[in-house]
Amino acid sequence: VDPPAESKLMHSTTASASSSSSGRLLRTAVIAACDVLIADATVSALNSMDRNCGNSDCGTTHRDASLVLLQSLASMPDASIADAMTFLSQQLEHGCRGAIGGIYVLGLEAVAGSLRECSGEPSIAQWAEAALAAARCIAREGGAKVGDRTLLDALVPAADALQENASQGAAEAFKAAVAAAKQGAKDTQRMVARDGRARHSPRWKQSQNADPGAVGFAKWLEAVEKALRQQLS
């Protein structure tokens, strides 16, 4: 399947912009994540999941955030991965509406802070710790925790799996993280929301589908894993 038209334009302007291995991988990852989140099928599916317990705009806000990132990707700094993460966070903060944008701003800022402690290229274990730092920041600032039917129910299992499988190599660890994220997102359908707009909806409505924020996270993580699979093997 060809990438959406918006993404094709960004591919042509960013393909040669990076000067480091990590920078190239990050650009590939961002494009892969955004490609799946701006796809009409994804936008429609996430909006539909959000209809019972939210504003029916979860897919739309994911798409808008992705377009912000794609449009700014050519200007992303290559000095360090931490600087790049800070840059992405700032783009979302200034250009994205909706709760999902704020959640990812917090997460990216925490990832940047964690990776700034690294000397050289981050290892898979350091990426796992950065993901856990993102989860802690989102939980602290938003008040949610695992089991509250939020994005954290996909993010935390993914980060844990990445950390637990780091010794198996990047490819296997990433594959395990995707499986954990997808299962975590699926499990939210059985959970009762204690945070976000969904907590105001009756349980029978919540049980009709999984949390769209968690599903969105799992979707882009899977897309990134597929895009990086050969490079990480």
Order of alpha helices (4+ residues) and beta strands (2+ residues): alpha-alpha-alpha-alpha-alpha-alpha-alpha-alpha-alpha-alpha-alpha
